[in-house]
Every structure is written in C-alpha cells, then in structure tokens.
Amino acid sequence: MSEYNEHQLNPAEMPIDLNKSYNQTIETNQYRPKIAGFWIRFWAYSIDVLVVYALSGLFIKPVFRAFDVSVSSPIFLFFNTYKITALLLFLAYFLLMTKFLHQTVGKMILGIKVVPKEGVKLNWGTVVFREVFGRFISKTLLFPYLLPVFMPKKEALHDLLADTYVIHENSFDKVVNLTTDSKARQLHEGAVV
C-alpha cells in the first residue's frame, strides 16, 4: 500500500466527539402573494372613479333630465338628489364588483384584487363593511386613503376595518426561511457504529 492510503482513516475509525453538537442549516423557500402598494391602488381607484362618473352620466343624469329634476341645486347642506343617487351608485359599484369578482374595473386593468386575511372567499359582511362603511369614511376624510404609504402591509382604513388585503394577481414575493437544525450527539454522515 502507498504511504497516503496507510495514513487515511477509515470512516469507522474516525474520532467522534459525542459532546459536540452538529448544526445543519436548512433553507426552505415559500411564496406569498405580493401586496399592492399605494400608487397602483391610487391609479386603480382613479380608473374606478372615471367608470362610476361615466355610468352616472350615461344612466342617472338622463333620467334626472327626463323628469326635469335639478342636478345642481342643494337640498340639505351641499347634497342634492343627484349627488345622493351618484353616491349610492358609487357604493353599489364597489360593493357588487368586490363581492362577486374580488376586484373592480380599475383593479382588473392593473391586475390587483381584494382578498380576505383569513379564508378563501369574501363574505357579505366583510364586503359591506369594507366597501360601504369603510369607503364612505375614507371618501369623507380622504386621509385614510393615504394609510397604505405608512402601513407595513400597505393597508388602507377600509382594509383594516374589514381584515382584507389588496394583492397582485399573478405576482409573488419569495420568502426564504433559514432554520438551524441542531441535534446534540449527532454522528457525522458516513460514520458506522
């Protein structure tokens, strides 16, 4: 035998320190839906406002004009029957589109949708709370629409109230989990006992 082979240890003859712990790092990859940020939500909302304005102009204004009802004179404070009807159309649009399709026309165009934090489907209570009460508060105060800029998970007030997220449809963030598996007195690979 050569000198090299005489000094090479057989795995069974290798010294093993039974008091030493051998650590093994395991990497697991998980994917989660990418949360939509402020600007994409802003542009989707802008498209939706244009859609509601167009629907109002096509369907509500002609009816008011046909019955000779004024669309500009206020009844109570700054509200008139046309503005109240347009507000109801606005809320109904967001309510029905979100409930049945999880997205409005603006969200469809930009590829984002509303999902519940827990569960698979949006129920009526969640959608009514998000799209009627939450949207009414946000529309009245305007500041709650800016919350996604400051919130870590980019949630607006109506998302916080209804426990929902707005996510990208076909885009995911990769989450790498590194775990250290320490097993005390673990023998190294190939050791024969």
N, C-alpha and C positions, 0 to 999 in steps of 0.2 A: 504494500500500500504506500501511497505517496505520503509525504510529510503533512500536506494540507488535510488529507482525509483522516489522519490519525488524531489531529487536534480539533476536528469538527465534532461538535457534540450531537448526539442523537437526541431528538425532542424528549424522549423519555428520561434522558439523563440530565436535562437542563435544570438548573436550580430554580425553584419556585418559592417566592416569598408569600406565604399564606396570610400574612398580616397586611399586605398591601392591597388596596382596592384598585381595580382596573376600571377606568371610565371609558364609556363608549358614547360618542355623540351621534344622535340620530336626527336627521333632517327630514321633516315632513312638509310637503307643500299643500296648501289649501287655497282655494279661490273663493272670494266673496264678491258679490255684485259691487260695482263702483258707484259710489254715491254722487248724485248730481249736485254741482255747485251753484253758487248764486247766479252767475251770468247766464248759464244755459237755462236755468229756471226763469230768469228775467225775460229772455227772448221768447221762451215758450208762452209765458204769461202775456207778453205783448202781442203775439200772434193770436192768442185766445181772445184778447180784448177786441182786436180787429174783427174776428169772426163774430163775436157777440154783437158788435156795433153793426156789422153787415146784416146779420139776422134781424136785428131790431129795425134797421132801415128798410128791409125787404118785407117784413111781416107785420110789425107793430105800427110803424108810422102810417102806412097806407090805411090801416083800419081806423086810426085816430082821425086822419084827414077825411075819410069817407063819412064818419059820423060827426064831423065838424067839432071835434074836441081839441082844445088848445094843447099844444105840446110844450109851451113855454111859460104860461102863467102859473106861479106857485099857488098851491092850496094851503099848505101848512109849512111854515118856515121856508125852506128852499125846495121843498118837494112838490111835485105835481103828479097827476095820474100817469103821465107818460114816464116820468123818472121811476116811479114805483113799479110800473109794469116792466120797464127795462131792467131794473134791479132784480125782479123776480125771474126774468129770462136769464140774466147773468148767473144767478144762483142755481136755477134749474139746469142750465147748460153744464156747469161744473159738477153738480150733483149726479146727473144721469150719465154723463160721459165717464166720470171717475168710477161710478158703481159698476157699470156694465163693461167698460173697456180698460179700466185702470189708467186711462190717460185721456187727455183732451186732444183736440186737433193740433195745437201747438206742441204738446208733448210727443204726439205721433211724428210730426215733422222732424223734431230734434232727437227722437229716439230715447225718450225717458218715460218712466211710468211710476205710479204710486203703488207701493206695496206695504202691507201691514208689518209691524215689527215682529209679531208672532202670528202664526197661522198662514194659511195659503190664500184665502180669499178675503176681500174686504166685505164686511157685513154692513147692513143699512145703518146701524147706529154709529159706526166708525165714520162712514161716508157723510152722513148728515152732520155729525159733529165737526168733521174736518171742513167740508165744503160749504156748509151753511153758516154755522156759528163762528167757526174759526176764520173763514174767509170774510165774513161780514166785519168781524173785529179788525182783521188785518187791513181790509179795504178802508175802514173808517179811520184808523190810526196811522196807516202807512208804515210806521216804524217796524212792526212785526215782519214785514216783507224783507227787511234788511238783516234779520237774525241769522240766515244761513252764512253770512260773511263771518260772523263771530262764533258760531256754534261749532264744536269739533266734528259733529256728524252732519253738519250743514242742514239743520232742521229749521223751518220757519215756525211761527207760533202755531199755525193750524196743524203742523206735523207733530209738535209737542203735545198739543191737546188731544189728538186722535191716535197717538202712537203709530205713526207711519213714517216711511222714508220715501224719498224720490230717488230712483236709481236709473242708471243707464241700462237699456235693454240687453245689449249684447257685449258688454264690456265688464271685465272683472279685474280686481286687484289681487295680486299674488301675495299670500301671507306665508312666510317661511317660519316654521316653528323649529327651534333647535332645542332638543331635550338631551340631557346628560343622564345616561343610564349607568349608575354606579352600583356595582354588585360586589359586595365585600367577599373576599376569598375566592374570586372568580379565577379560574385557571385560564392561562392564555391559550389561544387557539392552537390545536395540534398536540397539546400535552396529553400524554397517556398516563392513566393512573392505574 
